Amino acid sequence: MFSFVLYDKNKDRILAARDHVGITTLYKGTRYSDNSIWFASELKALHEDCDVIETFPPGHLYDSSKKNHELVEYYHPKWYDDQKNEIPKDSDSNTKMSPEEENEMYRLIRETLEKSVQKRLMSDVPYGVLLSGGLDSSLIAAIASRFTEGENLQPPPNMLLSSDPDLAGKKKNPFFFSFFF
């Protein structure tokens, strides 16, 4: 994860970029009076000096040496493109899927999620899963437990607190249950 702004003094050139997921924040401001471009990680650094402030989009690069100072998209995975994957957009309220299309969509989501979890389990060091008791962490933990069957998994130390307000939800999770009970 990253966002950065570099100034090349020798070439009088500015490069700015943001990571492909957009984990870190970056904003681009424009001041019309002197046609200047500003960058900051917080809005408060720009709001008094800039006429227009935009969120710097994830997976993009700014290069002051390019014509019109346009942002260039450097990262565009196929799952960004709704049309390419034939996934209906939320804004298209008239879209109705057949049961077959719906099943295919769910299959693709499941496969993608499972591959993603499996990819993150490739490690030379021990790993763990912290559960909030919510659906998302429970689902990730359940998938991880399938891919790690037979491995000697140990619970993280000092993670079971009797005062935890989510303890009831955690106890319902089969992955948690297998660790502590």
N, C-alpha and C positions, 0 to 999 in steps of 0.2 A: 504494500500500500504506500502510495506516495502522492504528493503534489509538490511541484517545485517551480521556481522562476530563476533562470540563469541570465546573467548579463555578460556578454562577451565585449569587453572594452575595446579590444583591437578591431573588431568588425562593427562595433556599435549595433549589436544584434541582441534581441531578447528572445529567449525560448521559455515557454511555460507548458507544463503538462500535468495531467491528473491521471491517477491509476484507472485501470479499465473497469473497476467496479464502483469507484467513487467513494471509497471508504473515508478518505481524508477530504476536507472541504477546500475549495478554491473558488474565489470570485473574481470576475473581471469587470472593472469599471471603466467608463469613458467620460472624459470631461471635454465638452464641446469648445469651450473658450480657447483652449490651446491644443485641441485635438490629441490629448494625451490618453494613454492606456494605463490603467492601474491594476494591480493584482494584490489580493490579500486572502488570508485564511479566515478572516472574520469580517462580517458586514460592517461592524462599527468603525473599521479602519477606512471605509470607503464612503459611507453615506453623506458625510459633510462636504466632500470634495468632488464627487462624481455626479454627473447628470443621469447616467444610466448605469445600473448594476445588474449583471447577469451571473447566474451560477455557471461556472466553468464545467462543461459536460464531461462525464467520465469517458476515458478512452480517447481523449482529444489532445492535440498539440497546437500551440500557438507559436508562430515563427514570425518575428517582425520583419524579416527580409522577404517574406512572401507578399505578393500583390494583394491589396485590400485587407491585409492582416486577417485573413480568414482562418478559422480554426480547421485543422485537418484531423479527421478521424483516423487514428492509427490502429484501433482495435475494434473489430466488428465480427463477433462470432455469429454463426448462422442462427442461433436461437434468439438473437436480437431482432431478426427480421420476421415479423408475424406473417407476412404474405408468403415468404419462402417455405415456412413450416406449416402453412395452412392452418394456423391457430387463429380463431376468430378474435377480433379486438373487442374489448369490453364495451367500447362505445357503439358497437354495431348491435343494437337491441333486437334487430329483425333476424339475426342469425340463429337458425335452429339446426342442431346436429342430429343426425340419425343415431340410433343406438350403437351402430357399428362405429361411427365416427367418434362418438363419445368414449366408447371402450378403447379405441385406438389412442385417443388423447390421454386417457388415464394410464394406459400401458407405457406411453412415451414418458409421461411424468414420473412414473414409478421407476422405469429403467434409468432415467437421467439422475434421479435422486440416489438410487442404489450405486450407480457408477461413481457419483460424486463422493459418497460416503466411503466407498471402497478405496478410492484414490487417496483420500486423506488418512487412511489407516496404514499406508505404506510408510513405515517409520523404523528407524534403527534404535529408537529410544521408547521407553514406556509411554503410554498415552492413557487418558481417562476421559470420562464423560460426566459432566456436571448436569444434573437434572433439576429443572425448575418445577417439574410436575405438570408442565403444559404439554400440549399435543405435539408441538414441533420437536422439543428435546426428547420426548419419549419415543417418537418415531425414529429419530436419528439414532438413539441408543439401541432400539430394537434392531434396526438394520445393521448397526455395528456389531451387535452380539452375534448375528447370523454369520458375519464374515470372520469372526474371531473365535468360532467354536473350537474347543480343544485347547485354546491358549490359556495359560494360567493368569487370568485377569484378577487383579486385586483392587479393592475399593480405595479411593484416595483417603489418606489419614485425616482424622478430625473433620470429616464432612457431614457427619450425622449429628445434628443438633436437635435436642428434644424441643427446643423453643422455635424451631423452624415452622413458619405458618404454612408452608407448602408440604410439610411432612406427610399429611394424609394423601395428597396427590401422588407423592413420590412412592409411597407404599403400594399404590395400585399398579405401578409400572412393573412389569415382569422382570425387566433388566435390573432395576433397583432391588427388587425382591430377592433375586438370585444372589446379589452381593451381600445383603445384610441380614437376611432371615432364613 
